[in-house]
Amino acid sequence: MTKAATLLPSVLGRILRVPPSSAGAIITQRFSHNNKISDESRIIDKREVEEVRVPVPYGEIAGKWWGPKDVRPIVSLHGWQDNAGTFDRLIPLLPHHMSFLALDFPGHGLSSRIPDGMTYHTLDSIYTLKMVMQHYQWKKISFMSHSMGSLVSFIFSSVFPDMVEFNIGLDALKPHISDPAKLGPRLQKRIPQMLMADMRNREKSEPPSYPYEELVNRLHLGSHKSVSKEAAPYLLNRNIQKSAVHPDKFYFTRDSRLKYSVGVGWGQDVNLELGKRMTMPYLFLKAKHSSYYEDKKYFNEFVELVQANNPLFELHFVDSTHHMHLTEPEKVVPIISKFLCKHWKSDATGQGKSQ
């Protein structure tokens, strides 16, 4: 066992409030192979964090609650096929008197998958968030979200503006506009792929497994090098399992149906109407070295509308990549911290149950 693997159980034991032996069981299959995890232990040890679970009809939504439990947390939503670990390097650098709840979307991280025979859709996440609010008995919610999570928090905020205290989005401003002519061919390809992925799930067969170093490289290249190899373990921690067939290898645990999901599919006119409802304090950070995923004119048009309608909207461009908050958190911390100190309310107490 590596030096990191012997260090982390004691660290997680303090954080999760379990004996080191139990903490070791939690991480043995994920981190005993990684000789760089001591870097993570030094970071997370600076701030209290606790694993939480929210029951839902098909299982549970997993999350990491950072900070005081008597303060309503800022809900932090990750990107497509990522997980709550995406915020592990950012949240410890933000104001410590504030709380954050980084959630795993269904089918991601440690959260339950949706039932067999179903498909994933962005709008389903709105319902998931409402269930989380109901569980904790919150009347308000605040967001700090990345990529797909940023799209979800935008839609939620525009649908329920009176419930949202503020919204922070990272590198995905709104649902992207794609060529309508490509929708039919895309669905023609993806629906059979999703059916195949669903069949494999029902067979309970183990997915392909790889040496840990290859998983790091796959994540690095699969993100177009947005996730550095040094940052990859923060995502892999909640996204891999030791193979029962090949003991020296690991496989991805996220639901493979996620790979074939399709966006909301509406046009720019809908985005603009929803944008008019974004009246709460609103911060958006765009990475300079990241794609717009659409014609830039749609981005500019939306920004102009929100700027004209919301004096509390802030737009910042960051000299970084899509996963700027994970790979270079020091570049976004000053901007986010300043916004939080301005708009976070100290009386935002958590009135719900903790687990």
C-alpha positions in Angstrom: 0.0 0.0 0.0 1.3 3.5 -0.8 2.1 6.2 1.7 -1.0 8.1 0.5 -3.2 5.2 1.2 -2.0 5.0 4.8 -2.4 8.7 5.3 -5.9 9.3 3.8 -7.9 7.0 6.1 -6.9 9.0 9.2 -7.8 12.3 7.3 -11.1 11.0 6.1 -11.8 9.5 9.5 -11.7 13.0 10.9 -13.7 14.5 8.1 -16.4 11.8 7.8 -16.4 11.2 11.6 -15.8 7.4 11.2 -12.9 5.3 12.5 -9.8 5.2 10.3 -10.4 1.6 9.5 -13.9 2.5 8.1 -12.5 5.4 6.2 -9.9 3.1 4.8 -12.6 0.8 3.5 -14.2 3.7 1.7 -11.1 4.7 -0.2 -9.1 1.5 -0.6 -10.6 0.6 -4.0 -10.3 4.1 -5.3 -7.1 5.7 -3.9 -4.7 3.0 -2.7 -3.2 3.0 -6.2 -2.6 6.7 -6.4 0.6 8.1 -5.0 -0.5 11.7 -5.5 -3.5 11.6 -3.3 -1.6 13.1 -0.4 -2.0 16.4 -2.2 -5.8 16.1 -1.9 -5.6 15.1 1.7 -3.7 18.3 2.5 -6.3 20.4 0.7 -9.5 18.8 2.1 -8.0 18.7 5.6 -8.3 22.5 5.7 -12.1 22.4 5.8 -14.7 20.1 7.3 -16.5 18.1 4.7 -19.1 15.3 5.2 -20.7 12.8 2.8 -24.5 13.1 2.8 -27.3 11.2 1.1 -30.7 12.4 0.0 -33.3 9.7 -0.5 -35.2 9.7 -3.8 -37.8 7.1 -5.1 -35.1 5.2 -7.1 -32.3 5.3 -4.5 -30.3 8.3 -3.3 -28.6 11.5 -4.4 -25.0 11.6 -3.0 -23.2 14.8 -2.0 -20.4 16.4 -0.1 -21.4 19.0 2.5 -18.6 21.5 3.1 -18.7 23.8 6.1 -21.2 24.4 8.9 -24.3 22.3 9.0 -26.5 25.0 10.4 -26.1 27.2 7.4 -28.0 26.6 4.2 -25.3 25.6 1.7 -24.6 26.9 -1.8 -25.6 24.0 -4.0 -22.8 23.1 -6.4 -23.6 21.2 -9.6 -21.0 19.5 -11.8 -20.6 19.0 -15.5 -21.6 16.1 -17.8 -20.1 12.8 -16.7 -18.2 14.6 -13.9 -19.2 14.5 -10.2 -19.1 16.4 -7.0 -15.3 15.9 -6.8 -15.0 18.7 -9.4 -15.2 21.2 -6.6 -12.7 19.6 -4.3 -10.0 22.1 -5.1 -12.2 25.2 -5.3 -14.4 25.1 -2.2 -11.6 24.9 0.4 -10.4 28.2 -1.0 -13.7 30.0 -0.6 -14.9 31.8 2.6 -15.1 29.3 5.4 -18.1 30.7 7.2 -20.2 29.7 4.1 -21.4 26.2 3.4 -21.5 24.3 0.1 -23.3 21.2 -1.0 -21.7 19.6 -4.0 -24.1 17.0 -5.5 -23.7 14.1 -7.8 -26.4 14.1 -10.5 -28.3 10.8 -10.9 -26.1 8.2 -12.7 -22.9 10.2 -11.8 -20.5 9.8 -8.9 -22.0 8.0 -5.9 -25.6 8.8 -6.7 -28.1 6.1 -7.8 -28.8 5.5 -11.5 -32.3 6.1 -12.8 -34.4 3.0 -13.3 -33.7 0.6 -16.2 -35.6 1.4 -19.4 -35.4 5.2 -18.7 -33.3 7.9 -20.4 -31.5 11.0 -19.0 -32.8 14.5 -19.8 -31.6 17.8 -18.5 -35.0 18.9 -17.3 -35.2 15.9 -15.0 -32.4 17.5 -12.9 -34.8 20.4 -12.1 -37.1 17.9 -10.4 -34.1 16.3 -8.6 -33.2 19.7 -7.1 -36.8 20.3 -6.0 -36.6 16.9 -4.1 -33.4 18.0 -2.5 -35.0 21.3 -1.4 -38.0 19.4 0.0 -35.7 17.0 1.9 -33.9 19.8 3.6 -37.0 22.0 3.9 -35.4 25.0 2.1 -37.5 27.8 0.9 -34.5 29.3 -1.0 -31.6 27.9 -2.9 -28.3 29.3 -4.2 -26.1 27.9 -7.0 -22.5 27.6 -8.0 -22.3 25.3 -11.0 -20.1 24.2 -13.9 -20.9 23.2 -17.5 -24.0 21.0 -17.5 -24.7 22.0 -13.9 -24.5 25.6 -15.0 -27.2 25.0 -17.6 -29.4 23.2 -15.0 -29.0 26.1 -12.5 -29.8 28.6 -15.2 -33.0 26.8 -16.1 -34.0 26.3 -12.5 -33.3 30.0 -11.7 -35.3 31.2 -14.6 -38.2 29.0 -13.9 -38.2 29.7 -10.1 -36.6 33.1 -9.8 -38.2 33.9 -6.5 -36.6 30.8 -4.9 -33.0 31.6 -6.0 -30.8 33.8 -3.9 -28.1 34.0 -6.4 -26.6 32.0 -9.3 -22.9 31.5 -10.2 -22.3 29.7 -13.6 -19.0 28.4 -14.9 -18.4 28.1 -18.6 -21.9 27.2 -19.8 -24.2 30.2 -19.9 -27.4 28.6 -21.3 -28.6 25.7 -23.5 -26.6 25.7 -26.7 -28.1 26.3 -30.1 -27.3 23.6 -32.6 -28.1 23.2 -36.3 -31.7 21.9 -36.5 -30.8 19.8 -39.5 -28.4 17.8 -37.3 -31.0 16.8 -34.7 -32.7 14.0 -36.7 -29.4 12.2 -37.6 -28.2 12.7 -34.0 -31.3 11.1 -32.5 -31.2 8.4 -35.2 -27.7 7.4 -33.9 -28.1 8.0 -30.2 -31.4 6.2 -29.5 -30.1 2.8 -30.5 -26.9 3.5 -28.6 -28.9 4.3 -25.5 -30.9 1.1 -25.9 -27.7 -0.9 -26.1 -26.3 0.8 -23.0 -29.6 0.0 -21.1 -29.4 -3.6 -22.1 -25.8 -3.9 -20.9 -26.9 -2.4 -17.5 -29.6 -5.0 -17.1 -27.1 -7.8 -17.9 -25.0 -6.6 -14.9 -21.9 -7.2 -16.8 -18.7 -5.5 -15.8 -17.6 -2.6 -18.1 -14.2 -2.6 -19.7 -11.4 -2.0 -17.1 -8.0 -0.3 -17.4 -4.9 0.4 -15.4 -5.3 3.4 -13.2 -2.8 5.4 -15.2 -4.8 4.8 -18.4 -8.0 6.1 -16.7 -6.1 9.3 -15.8 -5.0 9.6 -19.4 -8.5 8.8 -20.8 -10.0 11.5 -18.6 -7.3 14.0 -19.5 -7.7 13.4 -23.3 -11.5 12.9 -23.2 -11.8 16.4 -21.7 -9.6 17.8 -24.5 -6.9 18.2 -21.9 -9.2 20.5 -19.8 -8.8 18.2 -16.8 -5.1 18.0 -16.1 -3.5 14.7 -15.1 -2.8 16.2 -11.7 -6.5 17.1 -11.2 -7.9 13.8 -12.6 -7.9 11.9 -9.3 -10.4 14.4 -7.8 -13.0 13.1 -10.4 -11.9 9.5 -10.5 -12.3 9.2 -6.7 -16.1 9.1 -7.2 -16.2 7.5 -10.6 -14.2 4.2 -10.7 -14.4 0.8 -9.1 -11.8 -2.0 -8.8 -12.4 -4.7 -11.3 -13.5 -8.1 -10.0 -12.1 -9.8 -13.1 -8.8 -8.0 -13.4 -7.6 -7.0 -9.8 -5.0 -4.6 -11.1 -7.5 -2.6 -13.2 -10.5 -0.3 -12.6 -13.6 0.6 -14.5 -15.8 3.7 -14.8 -19.0 3.5 -12.6 -21.0 6.3 -14.2 -24.1 5.2 -16.1 -23.1 4.6 -19.7 -26.6 5.8 -20.8 -25.3 9.3 -20.0 -23.0 9.3 -23.0 -26.0 9.3 -25.4 -28.3 11.9 -23.7 -29.5 14.8 -25.8 -29.9 18.5 -24.8 -33.1 20.4 -24.2 -33.5 21.1 -27.9 -35.2 24.4 -27.7 -34.2 27.5 -29.7 -32.6 30.9 -28.9 -36.0 32.5 -28.5 -36.7 30.4 -25.4 -33.3 31.1 -23.9 -34.0 34.9 -24.3 -37.4 34.7 -22.7 -35.9 32.7 -19.8 -33.0 35.2 -19.6 -35.5 38.0 -18.9 -36.4 36.1 -15.7 -32.8 36.1 -14.4 -33.3 38.9 -12.0 -31.3 37.6 -9.0 -27.5 38.4 -8.5 -25.9 36.5 -11.3 -22.2 35.8 -11.9 -20.9 34.0 -15.0 -17.3 33.1 -15.7 -16.2 32.2 -19.3 -13.0 30.3 -19.9 -10.9 31.9 -22.7 -9.5 28.6 -23.8 -12.8 26.8 -24.1 -15.4 26.4 -26.9 -18.7 28.2 -27.0 -20.3 25.0 -28.3 -22.4 27.2 -30.6 -22.1 30.2 -32.9 -20.7 32.9 -30.6 -23.5 35.3 -31.8 -26.0 33.4 -29.6 -23.8 33.9 -26.5 -23.4 37.6 -27.2 -27.1 38.1 -27.8 -28.0 36.5 -24.5 -25.3 38.4 -22.6 -26.6 41.7 -24.0 -30.2 40.9 -23.0 -29.3 39.9 -19.5 -27.0 43.0 -19.0 -29.9 45.2 -20.2 -32.4 43.6 -17.8 -30.3 42.7 -14.7 -28.0 45.3 -13.1 -26.7 42.5 -10.8 -25.3 40.5 -13.6 -21.5 40.1 -13.8 -19.5 38.6 -16.7 -15.8 37.7 -16.4 -13.4 36.0 -18.8 -10.8 33.8 -17.2 -7.5 32.8 -18.8 -8.0 29.1 -18.4 -9.7 26.0 -19.8 -13.2 24.5 -19.4 -12.4 23.0 -16.0 -10.8 26.2 -14.7 -12.3 25.7 -11.2 -10.6 22.3 -10.9 -7.3 22.8 -12.6 -6.6 26.4 -11.8 -8.9 27.4 -8.9 -6.7 30.3 -7.9 -7.8 32.1 -11.0 -11.5 32.1 -10.1 -11.4 32.3 -6.3 -11.0 36.1 -6.1 -13.9 36.7 -8.5 -16.2 34.2 -6.8 -15.3 35.2 -3.3 -15.9 38.9 -4.0 -19.3 38.0 -5.4 -20.2 35.8 -2.5 -19.2 38.3 0.1 -21.4 40.8 -1.6 -24.6 38.7 -2.1 -24.5 35.8 0.4 -26.8 36.3 3.4 -25.6 35.4 6.8 -29.1 34.6 7.9 -29.4 31.8 5.3 -29.7 29.1 7.9 -30.2 25.5 7.0 -33.6 24.6 8.3 -33.6 21.0 7.1 -32.3 17.6 8.2 -28.7 16.6 8.0 -27.5 13.1 7.4 
